[in-house]
Amino acid sequence: MCGICGELRFDGSQATAVNVQAMADVMSGRGPDGCGIFVQKGVSLGHRRLKIIDLSDASHQPMIDPELGLACVFNGIIYNYKELRRELEGKGYRFFSSGDTEVLLKAYHAWGDECVQRFMGMFAFAVWERNSGTVLLGRDRLGIKPLYLAEVPGGLLFASSLPALLATGRIDKELDPVALNHYFSFHAVVPAPHTLLQGVRKLPPATLLRLETDGTRGQWEYWNPEFNCLEPDKSEGEWRDEVLAALRTAVDRRMVADVPVGVLLSGGLDSSLVVGLLAEAGARDLNTFSIGFEAVGDEAGDEFRYSDIVAKRFGTVHHKISISSAEALGNLRDCARAMSEPMVSHDNIGFYLLSREVAKHVTVVQSGQGADEVFAGYHWYPPMMDSRDAVADYARLFRDRDHADYARLVEARWGGEDHSLNFIRAGFAAPGANRAIDKALRMDALTMLVDDPVKRVDNMTMAWGLEARVPFLDHELVELAARIPAELKVRDGGKYILKEAARSVIPYEVIDRPKGYFPVPALKYLRGPFLDFVTEVLDQPAARQRGLIRRDYLDELLRAPEEHITPLGGSKLWQVAVLELWMQEHGL
């Protein structure tokens, strides 16, 4: 796991290291173990390294293969790199390192664009061909690894984070009205290619982008799973066994490392199952990590009682991290600075502070993110089972506000169309998912998941040089789950088939408990110092001069923040504050 960046020139001018060095410097947290820059003709590539596989300098990046005439920068991991290496050696390829980066280079040479179909992993990469000058950019199937793009006069910049692009001083910083509507209406999910800034776009997941030396380009999607049950006669027991087998494979794949691997253990079903499967596979002295915050009123701030059950059952080396409200408050600005895009979920600060502590012990962790989207664990799925108006019902259940409320929130010039509703409508109309429930599950797995939970985990862990791996987003597991009848996922409050698969692995107390979330109650019920902090952020001259939020609406939120909670349980005031805080911390 690392940070990558680059500058491509299409106007015949010589690329330099200046912009690339500026971007690499911003991403030092993503790669504290090394930095490299490669400049050749119209291409400049940069890399920050976090050593996970092949700890020697032989896997230093940018990696150049003079024999093949290729160079690349690569962020992520190809879990099946050893198998691919053996196949490539059978074709006559010789290797000078023992890592997965060189396998990517050789695989590209051997199979061209089709190499991504062979990769099991999470990745964002750029491969440069010396002879043609062509550059291929690619991103993994579920968008676990980010890749941001910015058009500049005569060229293009790319990086693993949006703030890295800002560091060049060459980016159009105007807000994108489409993205703004998504942010406030679609639970802060801003689908690719949009970002909050008009001058920055992101490469969509499962996408390749080929760039010629004159700027000519071609872009295509290489993976798009079907969300329909194609095996209606398969029994519940058969589905259960397939899920458990696929999970065992996914968890095992993510143990590939030349450093120890730990687990983020929330105490919920998903992370507990990861711990149980690792123990089942023979993992010993496994480090597990849980975090808790202070309660607010009747809302608890930790789930330690459940994580303790799992840690005791499997004999893990368990670390419980308690965070005071004062510490959480004191780190909110740094947390916003770590965000590539503003993210409203309360647990951002949780992942940020958890990652800080975890990075003191291990460099790689497995995490349970993605199970709710893949196996239907959220409360808005059951109503979609019998929906006769899928778009309207999903929008009502998931969106933070309808367009009328959005028009009340923003100044008139930002009102415009209901872009998030249009996006839902277009997504639900696409072929490959027939039932309303399957349309919703596809939207959440391929869009919402990418630009909310997955982005959150990547940003907050990488701020501390910690690699997070997500077995529930193994693409073969996602494909399997997409084929399972929705009834077997939604039943009994959600994730039914996953719970049944888990019963042979983890304690029933964790499986049959009430559903929990990563609790940070102080950001849901803004009171005292937290409300003072938000008020201070929103009273800054920059905030008042933006002409973005209607002051009368904002005053309404400030007077009674606890009365303005979104359908998903978030604070509408916090949502406004996060956007403003993010812009201030990034000099916008």
VOFIFI-388372 format. One record per atom (N, C-alpha, C): residue in one letter; x, y, z. Coordinates in steps of 0.1 Angstrom, whole numbers, plus 2048, in hexadecimal, padded with zeros to 3 digits. Layout:
// VOFIFI-388372
aXYZ...
This chain:
// VOFIFI-388372
m8087F4800m800800800m80980C800c8058167F8c80E8217F6c80682D7F1g80D8377EDg8078437E6g80E8447D8i8068467CEi80C8487C1i8078567BBc80F85B7B2c80C8687ABc81386979Eg80F872796g81687478Ag812880782e81A884778e81688F76Fe81988A761l80F88B758l81088774Al80F894742r818896738r8188A172Fr81389D721f80A8A471Cf8048A170Ff8088AC704d80F8B6709d8128C2700d8218C16FBg8288B66FDg8358B56F8g8408BA702s83C8C070Ds8458C6716s84B8BB71Fq8568BE725q85D8B472Eq8568B473Ca8538A8741a84E8A774Ea8598AA758t8568AF764t85F8B276Et85B8AB77Ba8648AB785a8618A5792a85A8AF79Bv8598BB798v8548C57A1v8468C27A6n83C8C079Dn82E8BD7A2n82D8AF7A9v8358A67A3v8348987A9v83A8987B7q8458A07B9q84B8A07C7q8418A77D0a83A8B17CCa8308B87D5a8258AE7D9m8218A67CFm81689D7D2m81B8927DBa82788D7D9a82D8827E1a82F8877EFd8338937F1d8358987FFd828898807v81D89B801v81089C808v80C88D80Cm810883804m80C876807m81686E80Fs81E875817s82986E81Fs823864829g81786782Eg81085E837g80D850830r809851823r80684481Cr81283C81Ag81E84281Ag82A83A817g83684081Ep83783D82Bp842842833p84F83C831d85083182Ad85C828829d86482C81Cg860835814g869838809g8618417FFc8698487F7c8648517ECc86C8507E0g86684F7D4g86D84F7C8g8668567BDi86E85C7B3i8698637A8i87085F79Bf86885E791f86E85A784f869864779v87286A772v86F873767v87486F75Aq86C86E750q87186A743q867871738k86D87A730k866880726k85988772Bg84D883727g84188A72Bg83A883737v84287B73Fv83C87474Av845876756s83E879762s84587976Es83C871778l84286777Fl83B85E788l84185F796g83885F7A0g83D8607AEg8378557B7h83D8527C1h8398477CAh83D8497D8r8348477E1r8378467F0r8358377F4r83F8317FAr83F8237FDr83C81F80Cl83281680El83080F81Al834801818k83E7FC81Fk8447EF81Dk83B7E4823i8357DC81Ai82C7D181Fi8317C4819i8347C480Ci8397B8805i8477BB7FEd8507B2800d85E7B47FBd8637C0802l8687BF80El86D7CB816l87A7D0811s8807CA807s88D7CF801s88B7DA7F8d8967E17F4d8957EC7EAd8937E77DCa8937DA7DAa8907D47CCa8827D87C8s8797DA7D1s86B7DE7CDs8687ED7CFh8737F57CFh8728037CFh86A8087C3q8628127C4q85B8187B9q85E8277B8p85C82D7ACp8578277A0p86081B79Cm85A810797m861805793m863805784i870804780i873805772i8797F776Dd8747F2762d8797E675Cd87F7E974Ep88C7EC74Ep8927F0741p8917E5736e8917D873Ae8907CE730e8827CE729l8787D1731l86A7D172Bl8667DF726g86E7E972Ag86A7F6726g85E7FB72Dl85D7F873Al8517FC741l85580374Fa84D80B754a84E811761a840812767c840811775c83281277Bc833818789v82881D78Ev82681F79Cv81981879Ff8188137ACf80E80A7AFf80A80B7BEn7FE80D7C1n7F980E7CFn7EF8027D1g7F27FA7DCg7E97EF7DFg7F17E27E0i7E97D77DDi7F07CA7DEi7E87C17D4i7F07B87CEi7EA7AD7C6i7EC7A07CEy7E279B7D4y7E37907DDy7E87837D7n7E57817CAn7E97757C3n7F67777BBy7FE7807C0y80A7837B8y8147787B7k81476F7C1k81D7647C0k81975A7B5e80C7577B4e80774E7AAe80975479Cl80776179Bl80976878El81876878Ar820769794r82F769792r83375C78Cr82E751792r83174478Dr82D74277Fe82174777Ce81C74676Ee82574E764l82975A768l831762760l83F75C75Ee845756769e852750768e85174475Eg84573E75Dg843733753g843738745k840745744k84174B736k84F751733g85875073Dg86675473Ag869761740y861767748y86477474Ey86E77275Ar87777B75Br88177B766r87E786770f88078477Df87C78D787f88879278Ff88879F792f8937A479Af88F7A87A8s8827A67ACs87D7A97B9s87479D7BDs86F79E7CAs8667937CEs8587987D2g8557A57CDg8487AB7D0g83E7AA7C5d8327B17C8d8277B07BEd8287BB7B4t8307C67B6t8317D17ADt8377CC7A0e8417C47A1e8477BF794e83E7B578Dv8367AE795v82C7A578Fv8227AD787l81E7B878Cl8157C1784l81C7C5777l8287C9777l82F7CD76Bl8307C2761k8347B6765k8367AB75Ck8287A7757a81E7A7760a8117A375Ca80B7AC751y80E7B9752y80A7C2748y8117C073Bh81D7BC73Bh8257B972Fh8207AD729a81C7A3731a81879672Ca809796726w80079D72Ew7F279C72Aw7EC7A9727g7F37B4727g7EE7C1723g7E37C572Dd7D97CD728d7CE7D2731d7C77C7738e7C77BB733e7C07AF739e7C67AB746c7D27B0749c7D97AB755c7D07AE761v7C87B8761v7C07BB76Dv7B67B0770q7B27A9766q7A879E768q7AE793771r7BB792771r7C2788778r7C678C787f7C479978Af7C979E797f7BE79C7A1m7C27957ACm7BA7957B8m7BF79F7C2g7B97AA7C4g7BE7B47CDg7B87C17CCm7BF7CB7D2m7BA7D97D2m7C67E17CCf7C37EA7C3f7CE7F07BCf7CA7FD7B5a7D38067B4a7D38117AAa7E18127A5f7E2813798f7EF813792f7F081C785a7FD81F782a800825775a80B81E76Fv80A819763v81581275Bv81881A74Fw82581D74Dw82A825742w83281C738e82F81E72Be836816721e84181F71Br84D81B71Cr858824717r857826708n85481C700n85481D6F2n8498256ECs83D8246F2s83182B6ECs82E8386F4g833839701g830844709g82284370Ft81B83870Ct80D836712t80E834721v804839728v802836736v7F482F738l7F4825740l7E881E744l7E5820753l7DA826756l7D6828764l7CB81E767g7CB818773g7C180E776g7BE80E785r7B180A788r7AC809796r7A57FC798d7A67F77A4d7A07EA7A7d7917EA7A6r78B7DE7A6r77D7DC7A3r7747E37ADl7777E37BAl76E7E97C4l7737F77C8g77D7FD7C1g78280A7C4g78880B7D2i78E8017D7i7948017E4i7A080B7E5k7A780B7DAk7B28157D9k7AE8217D0p7B082D7D5p7AC8397CEp7B583D7C3l7B08457B9l7B884B7AFl7B18577A9y7B78637ADy7B28707A9y7B987679Dl7B287D795l7B7882788l7B4891787a7BD899781a7BB8A777Fa7C08AB771e7B88B0769e7BC8B675Ce7C38C375Fv7CE8C5759v7D58D275Av7D98D674Bp7DC8E3749p7E08E773Bp7EB8DE736g7E98D772Bg7F38CF724g7F68C272Bg7EE8BE735g7F18B173Bg7E78AD745l7EB8A374Dl7E289D758l7EB899764l7E589B770l7EB89777Cl7E388C782f7E9883789f7E2879791f7E887679Ea7E08717A8a7E686F7B5a7DC8667BDs7E18607C8s7D98587D0s7D08607DAs7D286D7DAs7CA8757E3s7C78837DCl7BC8887DFl7B88957D9l7C18A07DFp7C48A17ECp7CD8AB7F1p7DB8AB7EBa7DF89F7E6a7EC89F7DFa7EB8A77D2l7E08A67CBl7DF8AE7BFl7DE8BD7C2l7D88C17CDl7D78CF7D1l7E58D57D4a7EE8CC7D8a7FB8D17DCa8038D77D0t7FF8D37C4t8058D87B8t8028E77B5g7F78EB7BBg7F38F97B8g7ED8FB7AAr7EA8F07A3r7E58F2795r7D78ED793i7CF8EB79Ei7C28E579Di7B78EF79Ed7AD8EE796d7A18F6796d7998F27A3k7988FC7ACk7928F97B9k7838FD7BAe77D9007AFe76F9037AFe7678F67B4l75C8F97BCl7548ED7C0l74C8E87B4d74A8DB7B4d7428D47AAd7348D37AFp72A8DA7A8p71C8DA7ADp7168CC7ADv71A8C37A4v7158B67A4v71A8AE7B1a7278AF7B3a72C8A97BFa7268AF7CCl7248BC7CCl71E8C27D8l7118BC7DBn7098BA7D1n6FB8B47D3n6FD8A67D8h70689E7D2h7088917D7h70C8917E6y71589A7EAy71A89A7F7y70F89C801f7078A67FFf6FC8A9808f6F08A0807s6EE89A7FCs6E28927FAs6E48837FAf6F087E7F6f6F38707F4f6FC86B7FFh6FA87080Bh70286C817h71186E815a71587980Fa72287D80Ca729874802v72286B7FCv7278637F1v72886B7E4v73486D7DFv7368747D3v73B86A7C9p7338657C0p73785A7B7p74185F7ADa74A8567A9a75485979Ea74C85C791p751865789p75E86B78Ap75F878792h75487C798h75388979Fh75B8897ACt7608957AFt7648997BDt75E8A67C0l7608AB7CCl75B8B87D0l7618C47C7l76C8C17C1l7738CC7B9l7718C97AAq76E8D37A3q76C8D2794q7798CD78Eg7858D1793g7928CE78Dg7978C1790v7908B9798v7958AB79Cv78A8A1799r78F896792r78688B790r78C87E795k785874797k78B86779Bk78785C791l79185478Fl78F848786l78583F78Dp77A83B786p77083278Cp77782578Fp77181D799p77581079Bp77480778Fa77C7FC78Ea77C7F2783a77D7F9776t786803775t78880B769t79680C765l79980B758l7A680E753l7A681B74Al7B082374Bl7B182F742l7BE82F73Br7BE82E72Er7CA82E726r7CC83C720l7D8842722l7DB84F71El7E784F714e7E5855708e7F08566FEe7F8863700t8038646FAt80C86F6FCt80587C6F8d7FB87C6EFd7F58896EBd7E888C6F3g7E68846FDg7DA886705g7CE87D701t7CF8776F5t7C486E6F1t7C28636FBr7B68606FEr7B3856709r7A884D706g7A884270Dg79D83870Cg79B83371Aq78E83271Eq78B82D72Cq78082272Bw782818733w77880D733w777806740e76C800743e7697F974Fe76C7EA74Dy7737E4756y7777D6753y7707CC75Cw7677D0765w7607C776Ew7527CD772n7477C6771n73A7CB774n7317BF778p7317BA784p72B7AE788p71B7AF787e7157A4784e7067A4784e7017A1791f6F67A9795f6F07A77A2f6E27A17A0n6E279579Bn6D678D79An6D977E79Ec6CF7787A4c6D076A7A7c6CF76179Bl6DA75B797l6DA75278Bl6D974378Ee6D874079Be6D77327A0e6CC7317AAp6C07327A6p6B47337B0p6B27257B7d6B771A7B1d6B570D7B7d6C07097C2k6CA7127C4k6D470E7CDk6CE7107DBs6D27077E4s6CC7077F2s6D37117FBe6CC715806e6D271E810e6DF718815g6E070B817g6EC70581Dg6F8707813e6F4705806e6FF7067FCe7047147FBw6FB71E7FCw6FF72C7FCw70872F808r70372A813r70B72D820r71972781Fd71A71B81Ad728715819d73171C80Fe72B721804e7327297FAe737736800v72F73C808v73374980Ev73E747818l73D73D820l74873A829l755736822a75472E818a76072B810a76773780Aa75E740804a76474C7FDa76A755807l764756813l76975F81El777759823r77874C824r785746828r79074A81Et78C749812t79674C807t79A75B808a78F76480Aa79277280Aa79B776815v798771821v7A077482Dv7AE76F82Cd7AF763826d7BD75D825d7C576581Br7BF769810r7C6771806r7CC77E80Dr7C5783816r7C979081Cr7D378F827m7D8783829m7E3780832m7F178182Bv7F178381Ev7FD783817v80579081Aa81078F821a81879B825a82579682Ad82F79F82Ad83C79C830d83D7A383Ev8317A8843v8307AE850v8247A8857p8237AA864p8177A486Bp80A7AB867v7FF7A3868v7F27A8864v7E97A8870g7E27B3874g7D97B387Fg7CA7B487Av7C17B6883v7B37B887Fv7AD7C3887l7A57CC880l79D7D6887l7907CF88Cl78E7CD899l7837C589El7797CE8A5s76E7D189Es7647D98A4s75B7D28AEg75B7C58ADg7527BD8B5g7457B98AEg7447BE8A2g7387BA899g73B7AD892l7317A888Bl73179C884l73D79B87Bd73F7A6873d7487A5867d7567A486Bs75B7AD874s7697AC878s76B7A0881s76179C889s763791891s765784889l75D78387El75F778875l76D77886Ev77278386Bv780783866v78A77E870v78878287Dv79177D887v78F76E889g782769889g78075B88Ag78675287Fl785757873l78A750868l799750868l7A075A86Cl7AE75B86El7B3751878a7AB750883a7AF74788Ea7AD739889e7A2736882e79F72987Ce7AB725873a7B172E86Ca7BB72B862a7C972A869g7C972C877g7D572987Eg7DD736882a7D7742880a7DE74E884a7E174E893r7EC752898r7F07528A6r7F47608AAd7F27648B6d7F67718BBd7F177C8B2l7E577B8AEl7DF7848A5l7DB7918ACn7E079C8A8n7DD7A98AEn7D07AE8A9t7C77B18B2t7BA7B78AFt7B87C48B6f7B07CD8B0f7AF7DB8B5f7A17E08B5s79D7E68C0s78F7EC8C2s7917FA8C7i7878028C4i7878108C9i7798138CEg77981C8D8g76D8218DEg76E82F8E2f7628368E2f7618448E5f7578468F1e7578528F7e74E854902e7408548FDa73784F906a72984F903a72385E904v7188608FDv71186C8FDv702868901g6FE86C90Cg6F0869910g6EF859911d6E585490Bd6E384590Bd6EA83E900e6F18458F7e6F883F8ECe70683B8EFa70982E8EFa7168298F3a72082D8E8g72D82E8EDg7388328E4g7428278E1d73F81B8E6d74880F8E3d7408028E3e7467F88DDe7407EB8DDe74A7E18E2f7527E58ECf75C7DC8F1f7577CF8F7r74B7CE8FCr7467C2901r7467B78F7y7437BB8EAy7437B18DFy7517AD8DAs7597B88D9s7677B58D4s76F7AD8DEd76B7AF8EBd7727A78F6d76E7988F4i7627958F1i75E7878EFi7667808E5v7687878D9v76F7818CEv77E7808D1a78378A8D7a79278A8DBa79577E8E4k78C77C8EEk78E7728F8k78C7648F1r7827638E9r77F7568E2r78B7518DAf79175A8D3f79C7568CAf7AA75A8CEg7AB75F8DBg7B87618E1g7C176B8DAt7BA7768D5t7C27808CEt7CA7898D8v7D47908D3v7DA79A8DAv7D27A78D8h7C97AA8E1h7BF7B48DFh7C37C18E5h7C07CC8DDh7C37DA8E1h7B67E18E1k7B27E68EDk7A67EF8EEk7AA7FD8EFi7A68058E6i7AA8138E6i79E81C8E9s79F8238F5s79482C8F9s79883A8F6i78F8418EFi79284F8EBi7888598F2s78E8628F9s78686C900s7808768F6s77587D8FAs76F8878F1s7798928EEa7818968F8a78B8A08F5a79589C8EBe7998908EBe7A388B8E1e79D88B8D3a7908868D2a78A8868C6a7888948C0l78489D8C9l7828AB8C4l78F8B18C0g79A8AE8C7g7A78B48C3g7AD8AF8B7n7A78A48B1n7AD89E8A5n7A48A0899l7998A789Al78F8A888Fl7968AF883r79E8B9885r7A48C187Ar7AE8B8873d7B68B087Ad7BF8A7874d7B889C86Cc7AD898872c7A588E86Bc79F89385Ea79A89F85Ea7958A6851a7A18A7847r7AD8AA84Cr7B88AB843r7BC89E83Da7B9893843a7BC88683Ea7B2881833m7A6889832m79C885828m7A088A81As79F881811s7A1885803s79588C7FEe789889804e77D890801e77589080Ep76C89A810p76589B81Dp75C88F81Fm75D88982Am75587D82Dm74D87F83Bv74087D83Av738882845v736877850s73986B84Es737860858s73F863865h738862870h73E86587Dh74A85D880d74B85187Ad75684887Ed76384B877n76485686Fn77185A869n77B85C874i77786487Fi780867889i78485A891g77B851891g77E844898g78883C890f78783B883f79183487Bf79E83C87By79E84987Cy7AA85187Cy7B284E888l7AB84F894l7B384D8A1l7B683E8A3l7AD83589El7B082789Fl7BD823897s7BD82988Bs7C9826882s7D682B888r7D583788Fr7E183C895r7E783289Fe7DE82C8A7e7E38238B2e7E78158ACv7DF8118A2v7E280489Cv7F0804895a7F380F88Ea7FF810887a80B80F890k80A81189Dk81580F8A6k8188008A8h80F7F78A4h8117E98A6h8137E189Av80B7E488Fv80B7DC883v80B7E6877t80E7E186Bt80D7E985Ft8017E5856v7FC7D9858v7F07D4850v7E57CF859v7D97D3856v7CD7CD85Dv7C37C9853q7BB7BF858q7AF7BB850q7A37C2858s7997C5850s78D7CD855s7817C784Fg7757C9856g7697C3852g7607CC849q7657D7844q75E7E083Cq7587D8830g74C7DC82Cg7467D7820g73B7CC821a73B7C682Da7327BB82Ea7237BF82Ed7207CB834d7137D0834d70D7D3826e7167D881De7127DB810e7117CE807v71A7C5809v71B7B9801v7107AF805f70D7AE813f7047A4818f6F77AA81Da6F47B681Aa6E77BC81Ea6E57BE82Dg6EE7C5833g6ED7C7842g6E67D3846y6E27DC83Dy6DD7E9841y6CD7E9842h6C87F3849h6BA7F384Ch6B27F783Fw6B87FD836w6B080182Aw6AE7F6820y6B47EA822y6B27DF818y6A57D8819p6A07D4825p6937CD826p6887D581Fp6867E2820p67B7E9819p67D7E880Am6897E5805m68B7E57F6m6867D77F1m6847CD7F9m6807C07F4m6737C07ECd6697C87F1d65C7C87EAd65A7D67E4s6647DD7E1s6627EB7DCs65D7EB7CEr6537F47CCr64D7F57BEr6538027B7d65A80A7BFd6618167B9d66F8167BFa67880F7B9a68580D7BFa68C81A7C1v68C8237B7v69382F7B8v68E8387C4a68183A7C4a67B8427CFa67D83C7DCd67C82F7DEd67E8297EBd68C82A7F0y6958277E7y6A38277EBy6A78357EEa6A383F7E6a6A684D7E9a6A18517F7r69584D7FAr68E851807r69684B812l69A83E811l6A083781Cl6AF83B81Ef6B683E813f6C5840814f6C984E814r6C385780Cr6C886480Br6C786D818d6D087681Ad6D087E826d6C5889825r6C188D819r6B7897817r6B2897809d6A589B808d6A089C7FAd6A48A97F4h69F8AB7E7h6A58B77E0h69F8C47E6a6938C37EBa68D8CF7F1a6958D47FDd6998CA805d6A28CE811d6B08D380Cy6B58CC802y6C28D17FCy6C18DF7F7a6B68E37F1a6B48F07ECa6B38FA7F7r6AE8F6803r6AE8FF80Er6BC901814l6C48F6813l6D18F6819l6DB8FF812v6DC8FE804v6E69057FDv6E19127F6e6EA91B7F4e6E69277EDe6E19247DFa6D992D7D9a6D192A7CDa6DA9257C1r6E692B7C0r6EE9287B4r6F39197B5w6F29127C0w6F79057C2w6EB8FB7C1g6DF9007C0g6D38F77C1g6D38ED7B5g6D08F27A9g6D18E979Dg6C88DD79Ee6CD8D3797e6C68C6796e6C88BD7A2d6BF8B37A3d6C18A97AEd6CA89E7A8h6D78A17A8h6E08987A2h6E188A7A8s6E088A7B5s6E187D7BCs6D58747B8l6C987A7B7l6BD8727B3l6BF86D7A5n6C487679Cn6C787278En6D086778Df6DA867796f6E585C796f6DE84F79Bi6D684F7A5i6CF8437A9i6C683E79Er6BF847798r6B684278Dr6BE83C782a6C984177Ea6D183C773a6D782E777g6DC82E784g6E2821789g6D881678Af6CC81978Ef6C280F78Ff6BC80A782a6BE813778a6B980F76Aa6C3806763a6CF806767a6DA7FE760a6D77EF761p6DA7E8756p6D87D9756p6E17D2760g6DD7C6764g6E57BE76Dg6E07BD77Ba6D57C377Ea6CE7C278Ba6BF7C4788n6B77B978An6A97BA787n6A07BF792r6A27BA79Er6997BD7A9r69D7CA7B0a6947D17B6a6977DD7BDa6A27DB7C8i6A17D07CFi6AB7CD7DAi6B97CB7D4d6BA7C47C8d6C77C27C2d6CC7CF7BCk6C47D87B7k6C87E57B2k6CE7ED7BEa6C87EC7C9a6CD7F37D5a6DB7EE7D9l6DB7E07DAl6E87DA7DEl6F37DD7D4r6F07DD7C8r6FA7E07BEr6FF7EF7BFm6F67F87C1m6F98067C3m7028087CFd6FF8017DAd7078027E6d7157FC7E5a7157F07DFa7227E97DEa72C7EF7D5l7277F47CAl72F7FA7BFl7318097BFt7298107C7t72A81E7C8t72B8247D6m7218217DEm7218277ECm72D8227F4l72F8157F3l73A80F7FAl7488157F6v7498177E9v75681C7E4v75982A7EAd74F8337EAd7518417EDd74C8457FBd74A83B803d74883E811d75083581Ap74C82981Ep754821827p76281D822v764819815v771815810v77A821810k77582D80Bk77E83980Bk78283D819r77983C822r77B840830r786837836v78682A834v790821839v79D824833d79E826826d7AA82881Fd7B0835824n7A9840825n7AE84D829n7B384D837m7AB847840m7AF84884Em7BB83F852t7BB83384Ct7C682A84Et7D382F848m7D283483Cm7DE838835m7E484583Aa7DC84C842a7E1858848a7EC854852w7EC848856w7F6843860w7FF83885Bg7FF83684Dg80882C848g80381E84Bl7F681C84Cl7F080F84Fl7E880A843e7EB7FD83Fe7E47F7834e7D87EF839a7CC7F3834a7BF7EC838a7BB7E382Cr7B87D682Fr7B37CD825r7A57C9829v79D7C781Fv78E7C5821v78A7B981Ap78A7AD821p7867A081Bp7787A0816f76F7A881Cf7617A7817f7607AE809l76B7B4805l76B7BA7F7l7747B27EEd7777A67F1d77D79D7E7d77379C7DCh77779F7D0h76D7A07C5h7667937C2e76D7877C5e76677B7C3e75B7797CDl75D77D7D9l75377D7E4l7477867E0v74A7927DBv74079B7D7v7377957CCe73E78F7C2e7377897B7e72D77E7BCl7327767C6l72A76B7CCl71E7717D3a72177B7DBa7167817E3a70B7877DAa70F78D7CEa7067937C5a6FD7897BFr70177C7BFr6F87717B9r6EF76B7C3i6F176D7D0i6E97677DAi6DB76D7DAp6D07667DBp6C376B7DCp6C27767E7a6BC7817E4a6BB78C7EEa6B57877FBe6AB77E7FAe6A4779806e6AE773810l6B876D80Bl6C2767814l6CC77181Ak6CC77D815k6D478781Bk6CC790824v6C0794820v6B879E828v6B2798834r6AF78B834r6A778483Fr6AD78784Dd6A4788856d6A7789865d6B0795868g6AD7A0862g6B47AD865g6C07AF85Cg6C37A6853g6CE7A884Ag6DA79F84Ck6E279D842k6EE794842k6EB786847y6DF781844y6DB774849y6E4769844i6E7768838i6F075D833i6FE75F838l70376B83Al71076D840l71076884Fk70576C856k704767864k704758865e6FC75285Ce6FC74385Ce70973D859a711743850a71E73E84Da728740859a72574B861a72E74E86Ca72C745878r72173E879r71D737885r72772B888s72E72787Fs73871C881s745722885v74672F885v754735887v75473E894i74A746897i74B7508A1i74074E8ABp7417548B7p7377538C2p7297588BEy71E7528C2y7117568BEy70E7648C4e7147688CFe7117758D6e7157808CCv71F77E8C3v7227898BAv7197888AEi71577C8AAi70D77B89Ei6FE7808A0d6F977D8ACd6EB7818AFd6E978D8B7r6F37958B8r6F27A28BFr6EB7AC8B6p6E67B78BCp6E07C28B4p6EB7C88ACk6E67CD8A0k6F07D3897k6F67DF89Dg7037E089Cg70A7EC8A1g7117F4896y715800899y71D808890y72980D897f733813890f73F818896f73A82589Ep7388248ABp73182F8B2p73A83B8B5v7378478B1v73E8538B5v73285D8B8p72B85B8C3p71F8638C6p7218728C7a72D8768CBa7308858CCa72E88C8BFl72F8858B4l72E88C8A7l71F88A8A1k7178828A8k7098818A4k70188B8ACy70488C8B9y6FD8968C2y7078A18C5l7088AB8BDl7128B58BFl70E8BE8CBr7168BD8D5r7148C58E1r7218CA8E6g7208D48EFg72C8D98F6g7378DD8EDp7438D88F0p74F8DC8E9p74E8D88DAf7478CD8D7f7468C98C9f73D8D38C1l7338D78C7l72A8E18C1l7328EF8C0d73A8F28CAd7428FE8C9d74C8FD8BEf7528F18BCf75B8EF8B1f7548F18A3v7498EB8A2v7418ED895v73E8FB892t73990289Dt73591089Bt741918897e74D91689De75991D89Ae75D91B88Bv75C90E886v75F90B878v75691386Fl749913872l73F919869l73E92886Ad74592D874d74593C876d752942870q75B93A86Bq76793F864q763948858p76B953856p76895B84Ap76795383Da77094983Ca76F94182Fa76293B82Ea75C936839a74F92F838a744939835r74594583Br73A94F838r73B95582Aq747955824q74995B817q74795280Cr74594580Er74493C803r73793D7FBg72D942801g7209427FAg71B9347F7l71C92B800l71991D7FEl70D919805i70D91B813i70291681Bi6F992281Fr6EC92181Er6E392B823r6E492D832r6E693A836r6E993C844r6DC93984Dd6D093C847d6C493984Fd6C392A852y6C6922849y6C691384By6D190F855l6DC915853l6E791185Cl6E491586Bd6DE92186Cd6DA92687Ad6D091C880e6C8917878e6BE90D87Ce6C4900881l6CF8FC87Al6D68F087Fl6DE8F388Bl6E48FF88Cl6EC902898l6E39048A5r6D79088A3r6CE90A8AFr6CA8FD8B5a6C88F28ADa6C38E68B2a6C98DA8AAp6D68D88ABp6DD8CE8A2p6D78C08A4e6D28BC8B0e6CE8AF8B3e6C08AC8ACe6B98B68A8e6AC8B58A1e6AE8B3892h6BA8B488Dh6BC8B287Fh6C68A787Ci6C089B87Ci6C788E87Ai6C288886Dt6CC883865t6C887D858t6C286F85Ap6BB86A850p6B585C851p6BF851854l6CC854852l6D684A855l6DD84D863g6D785686Ag6DC859877g6E8862879g6EA86B86Fg6F587486Fg6F0882872s6F988B877s6F589887As6F68A186Dk6EB8A886Ak6EC8B185Fk6F58BD861l6F78C186Dl7008CC870l70F8C786Ew7118BB873w71F8B5871w7228B4862q7198B085Aq71B8AF84Cq71F8BC846v7198C784Av71D8D5845v72B8D884Aa72D8D5857a73A8D985Da7468D1857v7448C4854v74F8BD84Ev7538C2841l7498C6839l74D8CC82Cl7558D882Ee7508E1836e7578EE839e7658EC83Fl7668E2848l7728DF84Fl77C8DA845w7788D183Cw7808CB832w7868D6828m77D8DF824m7828E981Bm78C8F3822q7898F682Eq7938FF836q7A08F8837e7A08EB83Be7AD8E483Ee7B58E2831h7AE8E2825h7B58E0819h7B78ED811g7B58F9818g7B8906812g7AE909806l7A2905807l7989087FDl78F913801
